[in-house]
Amino acid sequence: MTRKERIQEAIEAVGAEAVNLAITLAEVSDPDGAYTHLQDMGEFEAAEAVEIIYFNIWTETTKKSKIYL
């Protein structure tokens, strides 16, 4: 699954505004930090978008069982 496809999946799951926030924060820092910061702020939809876009890469590229963080 390409990054564009993961972004589209995230938009369908949580909405464009949450995805925009997730991507912006992940680019300024890093996905792990963005995920934690968004969880702490109560932005759970944006945190889920970070998970969909950045954390599911391993699963999609290796076709192995899901890894839960």
ABEGO torsion letter per residue (X at the ends): XBAAAAAAAAAAAAEAAAAAAAAAAAAABBAAAAAAAAAAAGBAAAAAAAAAAAAAAAAAAAGBBBBBX
